[in-house]
Amino acid sequence: MDIIWQLTPEKENIDYTDIVVKLSNNEDINLRDYEVKQVNNVVFSFKEEIINYILEHGLSSLINSEPVLEHLVAKGATKNNIIDAMHKYLDKIGVDNELIIIDPYFYAPTTDTTYPTTIELTLDKYLSKVNTLHIITYPNKVDKALKTTIETNLKTKKASLNILHKTSNDYHDRFWISNKREKGILTGTSLNGFGKRYSLLDRLNTSDVRDIVDSLQTLGLL
């Protein structure tokens, strides 16, 4: 049976390292400077710590081999809030010379006149690295004028940027994938949808990214 102790120091600046080292070496230890309790139920004994961890890292991080950090984009979030959140997650996955954006409504008609600028400001940070931009949308959700505006803006920033647009009805959610096709994020809505309702940003597991990439290749979209 495993025995778990909870040690609460009764003095400031207590170094736990000494106890750990002595225990690992089967040496005698002095616990006079600690309040010692036996933990009978890990979940309830560390309930507050577990709740704080879930709030910071997301529930899915407890059942996955790699951390998945969730971020709620609130209703009413400003464009700067949205762009900052996207940069935080794209920085985390690491954008290289290729960026894959699967978004059924990326080029869809919108009343948001600032949408092309939002796209530009979101991607501008990475254009020095990105050579190829894959965009997969629904076939019947393409506003040709909007598409031209977005692509012209991006190519004004980087004339050599290769933008490859293909269509498919096989994807419902929005995925942004990079880092040698190994890392990605999930967005709960398109960029012009953030701020209208509460939406989630989340990192994808590497295994899920590989499955998505495999499907893209099978469908001839990459």
Disulfide bonds with the S-S distance in Angstrom:
none
